[in-house]
Amino acid sequence: MSTAVMPKTNALSWLWLSALLIGLDQASKWLAVASLPYQVQVVFVPGVWNWHLTHNTGAAFSFLANAGGWQHGFFVALATLISVVLALALRRVSRDDWRNAFPFALIIAGALGNLVDRARFGYVVDFIEWYVGDFYWPVFNLADS
């Protein structure tokens, strides 16, 4: 029977970054919902950046957005699973190993930031739209970035 060796100082303290980013994500979404018209492009930087409030029932790039509703539970479970697995991974990473801890904390923040939206609204609030010419990147939010 083998047991994994745990570092003396694990990287769970990096979850402070996740919490901070979730707070910033939720604050930015609150501001977007409070101040932007729904489904209207508001030019911010002409030719590059619009504010465009949308509701995404799918995942990245609106993947499965029109799947009939079953995707909601799937994405809630997936975000929860990813966050738990990465938090457990942080227990096995040294606090000083920022090359692993930092991206794990970012992914946890993104997953939980959008999970909060799904739990509250049944969809994810997206509002940042970047484009060049006629090419538009899918609308996203801070948790996605």
Backbone bond lengths (Angstrom), bond angles and torsions (degrees), N, CA, C in turn:
res aa  C-N    CA-C-N  psi(-1)  N-CA   C-N-CA  omega(-1)  CA-C   N-CA-C  phi
1 M - - - 1.442 - - 1.523 108.08 -
2 S 1.341 116.80 125.60 1.461 119.60 179.88 1.523 109.90 -111.29
3 T 1.289 113.82 144.85 1.463 119.04 176.49 1.516 108.26 -119.55
4 A 1.321 115.30 141.95 1.465 120.16 179.49 1.520 109.13 -73.20
5 V 1.291 115.32 141.84 1.457 120.78 177.68 1.523 108.23 -83.27
6 M 1.327 115.99 124.81 1.456 121.43 179.71 1.531 108.61 -95.86
7 P 1.337 117.83 137.41 1.463 119.28 177.29 1.529 110.52 -65.93
8 K 1.330 116.08 151.30 1.468 119.67 179.31 1.522 111.58 -61.16
9 T 1.315 116.91 -39.92 1.469 121.11 178.18 1.521 107.28 -119.20
10 N 1.328 115.54 99.47 1.463 119.02 -177.44 1.525 110.55 -79.20
11 A 1.310 115.05 172.91 1.464 122.01 -173.56 1.524 113.55 -93.08
12 L 1.328 118.68 14.58 1.464 119.78 178.06 1.527 112.12 -60.00
13 S 1.314 117.42 -24.17 1.467 119.94 178.46 1.530 111.51 -63.62
14 W 1.335 117.97 -18.91 1.465 120.98 176.24 1.529 111.85 -67.46
15 L 1.313 117.62 -12.54 1.469 119.80 177.95 1.531 111.77 -65.54
16 W 1.346 117.90 -16.91 1.472 119.56 173.89 1.525 109.64 -60.26
17 L 1.339 116.35 -37.46 1.463 120.88 178.24 1.522 110.07 -65.55
18 S 1.322 116.91 -42.67 1.465 120.58 176.80 1.529 110.35 -58.43
19 A 1.325 116.48 -47.02 1.467 120.38 -179.38 1.524 111.87 -61.74
20 L 1.323 116.73 -43.19 1.467 121.05 178.05 1.532 110.79 -60.68
21 L 1.324 116.77 -45.88 1.465 120.55 -178.45 1.523 112.21 -68.14
22 I 1.322 117.69 -35.53 1.467 120.54 175.58 1.525 108.98 -62.96
23 G 1.317 117.30 -42.83 1.465 120.60 177.79 1.521 112.17 -61.84
24 L 1.339 117.32 -44.75 1.467 120.87 177.95 1.530 111.18 -64.39
25 D 1.318 116.72 -40.51 1.454 121.18 178.25 1.526 110.81 -61.03
26 Q 1.321 116.70 -48.04 1.461 120.28 -178.81 1.536 111.29 -66.45
27 A 1.320 117.34 -37.94 1.466 120.54 177.33 1.529 110.72 -64.32
28 S 1.326 116.91 -42.52 1.472 119.71 179.80 1.529 111.17 -65.92
29 K 1.324 117.00 -37.40 1.469 120.24 178.17 1.530 110.74 -68.47
30 W 1.345 116.45 -39.05 1.459 119.58 177.14 1.529 110.16 -60.94
31 L 1.326 116.15 -44.13 1.461 120.86 179.18 1.527 110.84 -63.65
32 A 1.326 117.34 -42.21 1.470 121.09 179.41 1.522 110.72 -62.36
33 V 1.319 117.10 -46.45 1.471 120.98 -179.35 1.525 110.69 -65.08
34 A 1.320 116.77 -37.57 1.468 121.21 -178.21 1.519 113.34 -73.48
35 S 1.334 117.57 -24.77 1.462 118.04 -170.38 1.530 115.77 -122.96
36 L 1.322 118.89 -10.10 1.469 119.90 -177.21 1.518 111.32 -109.26
37 P 1.321 117.01 141.04 1.462 118.92 173.36 1.527 109.52 -72.00
38 Y 1.324 116.84 145.13 1.461 121.90 -178.17 1.526 110.66 -71.19
39 Q 1.316 116.45 131.88 1.469 125.28 175.82 1.527 113.86 59.93
40 V 1.329 116.93 31.14 1.461 121.60 176.59 1.527 107.64 -123.02
41 Q 1.317 116.68 127.07 1.459 120.67 177.70 1.522 109.66 -76.18
42 V 1.319 116.02 124.71 1.456 122.60 177.46 1.533 106.69 -113.56
43 V 1.322 116.24 113.93 1.467 120.54 -176.38 1.524 109.73 -65.20
44 F 1.327 115.75 130.61 1.454 121.98 176.45 1.528 109.56 -111.82
45 V 1.328 117.04 -54.46 1.462 123.16 172.85 1.521 105.82 -124.32
46 P 1.348 117.37 104.86 1.461 120.32 -174.66 1.533 113.04 -52.41
47 G 1.319 115.29 133.53 1.453 121.91 178.38 1.511 115.44 81.82
48 V 1.362 116.96 -0.63 1.462 119.52 -175.50 1.528 113.39 -140.04
49 W 1.347 117.02 -42.50 1.459 119.32 -165.41 1.523 110.16 -142.82
50 N 1.328 115.22 125.66 1.466 123.11 172.62 1.520 109.23 -120.83
51 W 1.318 115.01 154.79 1.463 120.93 162.64 1.526 104.51 -92.80
52 H 1.322 117.85 132.80 1.465 121.16 -175.18 1.532 107.98 -150.96
53 L 1.312 115.83 92.50 1.464 121.73 -176.45 1.526 110.63 -69.55
54 T 1.325 116.01 121.44 1.466 121.89 177.54 1.525 109.61 -137.57
55 H 1.313 115.26 165.79 1.466 122.77 175.68 1.521 107.40 -117.20
56 N 1.308 117.11 121.27 1.464 122.30 -176.82 1.524 109.41 -109.50
57 T 1.330 116.49 111.86 1.464 120.35 177.06 1.525 111.50 -87.51
58 G 1.334 116.40 -4.56 1.464 120.48 179.50 1.510 111.20 -101.84
59 A 1.319 114.08 -151.97 1.469 120.88 178.33 1.517 107.69 -113.41
60 A 1.322 116.82 -151.56 1.463 121.52 -179.41 1.522 110.92 -51.18
61 F 1.316 115.34 135.99 1.469 122.84 179.83 1.526 111.50 59.47
62 S 1.322 117.19 27.78 1.471 124.51 -178.08 1.525 112.83 61.03
63 F 1.341 116.63 26.24 1.454 121.89 177.54 1.522 109.81 -56.38
64 L 1.311 117.43 126.20 1.464 126.28 -179.79 1.534 113.50 66.43
65 A 1.319 117.90 19.68 1.468 120.49 -178.40 1.526 112.21 -61.28
66 N 1.301 117.77 -31.60 1.469 121.21 -178.10 1.523 111.87 -108.19
67 A 1.318 117.02 37.07 1.464 121.36 -175.11 1.522 113.71 -86.06
68 G 1.308 118.00 1.93 1.454 120.05 174.64 1.519 115.42 96.43
69 G 1.317 119.15 2.01 1.457 121.68 174.59 1.522 115.45 112.05
70 W 1.325 118.34 -27.07 1.459 120.24 -178.63 1.529 112.01 -62.12
71 Q 1.345 115.70 -24.83 1.462 120.11 -176.22 1.526 112.46 -66.23
72 H 1.331 117.64 -23.56 1.463 120.58 -179.33 1.535 110.35 -58.03
73 G 1.308 116.61 -54.19 1.467 120.85 179.29 1.514 112.18 -62.68
74 F 1.322 116.05 -37.34 1.455 120.88 178.85 1.524 110.95 -62.11
75 F 1.338 117.58 -46.35 1.462 120.59 -178.46 1.524 112.04 -71.71
76 V 1.335 117.72 -31.99 1.468 120.74 174.20 1.526 109.38 -63.85
77 A 1.322 116.54 -47.49 1.468 120.60 179.97 1.526 111.16 -64.43
78 L 1.326 116.95 -41.51 1.461 120.89 -179.14 1.529 111.10 -63.88
79 A 1.331 117.64 -45.59 1.472 120.91 179.22 1.522 111.08 -63.12
80 T 1.318 115.99 -39.42 1.461 120.50 178.52 1.526 110.33 -65.18
81 L 1.324 116.40 -47.57 1.465 121.07 -179.55 1.535 111.49 -60.94
82 I 1.324 116.46 -47.11 1.470 120.40 179.75 1.527 110.71 -59.99
83 S 1.323 116.91 -43.98 1.464 120.85 -178.78 1.523 111.58 -64.72
84 V 1.327 117.64 -42.34 1.469 120.99 179.28 1.524 110.67 -66.16
85 V 1.326 117.18 -46.29 1.470 120.55 179.91 1.529 110.69 -60.18
86 L 1.331 117.09 -43.82 1.464 119.37 -178.90 1.533 111.93 -71.06
87 A 1.326 117.64 -34.43 1.470 119.80 175.58 1.530 110.13 -64.91
88 L 1.323 116.84 -40.96 1.464 120.10 175.88 1.528 110.63 -64.29
89 A 1.322 116.32 -37.17 1.463 120.06 177.35 1.533 110.48 -64.54
90 L 1.327 117.46 -36.81 1.462 120.49 177.94 1.527 111.50 -61.70
91 R 1.333 116.82 -28.89 1.470 120.07 177.26 1.521 111.19 -65.68
92 R 1.323 116.35 -26.39 1.469 120.97 -175.91 1.528 112.34 -97.24
93 V 1.332 116.08 -3.39 1.465 121.10 -178.74 1.520 108.02 -103.01
94 S 1.304 116.52 140.85 1.458 120.91 176.01 1.533 109.60 -67.92
95 R 1.312 115.99 144.11 1.466 121.45 179.41 1.523 111.53 -56.59
96 D 1.320 117.17 -31.89 1.461 122.02 -178.58 1.526 113.41 -80.76
97 D 1.313 117.85 -9.27 1.470 122.07 -178.85 1.531 109.16 -84.36
98 W 1.316 115.95 70.83 1.467 120.83 -174.98 1.527 112.51 -66.15
99 R 1.313 118.20 -23.97 1.468 120.58 -179.46 1.523 111.74 -65.11
100 N 1.313 117.61 -24.98 1.466 122.07 173.77 1.524 111.28 -100.27
101 A 1.322 117.22 -43.49 1.464 121.09 -174.89 1.528 112.52 -65.21
102 F 1.320 116.99 -43.37 1.466 121.05 -177.51 1.535 111.94 -60.78
103 P 1.341 120.24 -52.61 1.464 118.56 179.21 1.529 112.84 -65.39
104 F 1.337 118.20 -34.35 1.462 119.37 177.29 1.535 109.85 -61.72
105 A 1.332 116.26 -43.31 1.470 120.31 179.19 1.528 111.11 -63.45
106 L 1.327 117.52 -39.36 1.464 120.99 178.43 1.532 111.64 -65.11
107 I 1.317 116.70 -43.52 1.467 120.39 -179.41 1.529 110.28 -65.55
108 I 1.318 116.98 -41.86 1.470 120.67 176.89 1.521 110.12 -59.27
109 A 1.336 117.31 -45.14 1.466 121.02 179.63 1.526 111.13 -60.65
110 G 1.314 116.76 -44.32 1.463 119.87 179.64 1.511 112.35 -64.05
111 A 1.319 116.38 -44.76 1.465 120.36 -179.44 1.529 111.05 -64.23
112 L 1.324 117.01 -46.16 1.467 119.94 -177.90 1.528 112.58 -74.91
113 G 1.333 117.58 -32.65 1.465 119.63 176.23 1.519 111.53 -60.08
114 N 1.319 116.75 -43.64 1.464 120.01 178.29 1.523 111.54 -76.80
115 L 1.336 117.86 -28.95 1.461 120.86 176.01 1.527 110.72 -63.27
116 V 1.320 116.81 -39.20 1.472 120.37 176.77 1.530 109.54 -57.55
117 D 1.330 117.04 -45.07 1.473 120.35 178.49 1.518 111.52 -61.22
118 R 1.322 116.52 -46.23 1.469 119.73 -178.80 1.520 110.80 -61.07
119 A 1.327 116.88 -40.04 1.464 120.73 179.30 1.527 111.37 -68.08
120 R 1.327 117.37 -39.55 1.469 121.38 -177.65 1.521 113.33 -77.95
121 F 1.354 116.00 -44.11 1.461 120.08 -169.03 1.525 114.49 -115.95
122 G 1.323 117.47 -20.88 1.462 120.35 -174.03 1.523 112.17 87.83
123 Y 1.315 117.41 4.99 1.461 124.23 178.47 1.525 108.05 -155.58
124 V 1.324 115.50 169.32 1.461 121.58 178.00 1.530 108.55 -102.15
125 V 1.312 116.22 134.79 1.458 122.12 176.94 1.533 108.52 -82.00
126 D 1.326 116.10 119.85 1.463 122.26 175.83 1.529 107.88 -119.31
127 F 1.341 116.71 148.06 1.471 117.70 -176.33 1.527 114.84 -155.24
128 I 1.316 118.92 -3.19 1.465 121.73 -179.29 1.520 108.57 -102.52
129 E 1.312 116.47 124.24 1.468 121.19 -178.51 1.522 109.01 -127.25
130 W 1.326 115.98 118.13 1.450 121.65 176.13 1.515 108.87 -108.57
131 Y 1.330 115.50 145.92 1.459 119.42 -178.75 1.522 110.41 -157.05
132 V 1.316 114.56 158.45 1.467 123.04 173.23 1.515 106.06 -138.28
133 G 1.322 116.65 119.10 1.465 120.11 -177.07 1.516 110.46 60.31
134 D 1.336 115.80 -123.01 1.459 120.87 178.81 1.525 112.77 -97.12
135 F 1.344 117.29 2.24 1.463 120.50 179.28 1.521 109.31 -92.75
136 Y 1.331 116.32 118.60 1.457 122.59 179.50 1.522 109.49 -112.31
137 W 1.333 116.10 124.95 1.450 120.83 172.42 1.523 106.69 -72.57
138 P 1.332 119.89 144.72 1.469 119.94 178.05 1.534 111.61 -56.26
139 V 1.313 115.96 142.37 1.466 122.19 -179.62 1.532 108.47 -61.34
140 F 1.335 116.40 139.38 1.459 121.09 -176.88 1.519 110.99 -142.39
141 N 1.332 117.40 -174.00 1.457 122.68 179.78 1.528 108.95 -138.30
142 L 1.319 117.06 -179.44 1.465 120.21 -178.59 1.521 112.87 -63.12
143 A 1.338 117.47 -36.99 1.462 119.84 178.94 1.528 111.24 -61.50
144 D 1.308 116.29 -34.35 1.470 120.68 179.71 1.517 112.18 -69.99
145 S 1.318 116.06 -29.07 1.467 118.09 -175.81 1.510 111.17 -87.25
